[in-house]
């Protein structure tokens, strides 16, 4: 996958992040043998919560977009103030 995508950064996350100290050195060495352009390797600080945090972030973004679409498409809602719409998650 690294050879096909060629990322600059490879993040070890999920349950693997908790035990990265056990395999990171051998993983990095093997990856260096296979990849002509070695990515930087980091271990996620989120650990096993990485998937959960990502899922919640995506769900909140979809909810926010859906709510704004509903507000924009209905005359029964008061006009949204632009400053409120630009506040990031």
C-alpha positions, 0 to 999 in steps of 0.5 A, a space after each residue: 500500500 505504501 508503494 502504491 500511495 507514496 505517503 509522506 507520513 505513515 501513522 500507526 493507529 488503533 490497537 496496534 499503537 498501544 504495542 508499537 514499541 514491540 514491532 516498530 523497529 523491525 517494521 521500519 527496517 523492513 519498510 525501508 528495504 521495500 520503499 524507495 522513498 521512506 515515509 516518516 512513521 509516527 504512532 498515533 496518540 489516540 491509540 485504540 480510540 482512533 477509529 471511534 474519534 474518526 467515526 464521531 468526527 465524520 458523523 458530526 460533519 455529516 450532521 452539521 452539513 445536513 442541518 445547514 442544508 435543511 436550514 438553507 432549503 426551508 423558509 420556516 427557519 430564520 436566516 442563518 448568520 454567516 459567522 455561525 456557519 464558518 465555525 469549525 468543529 
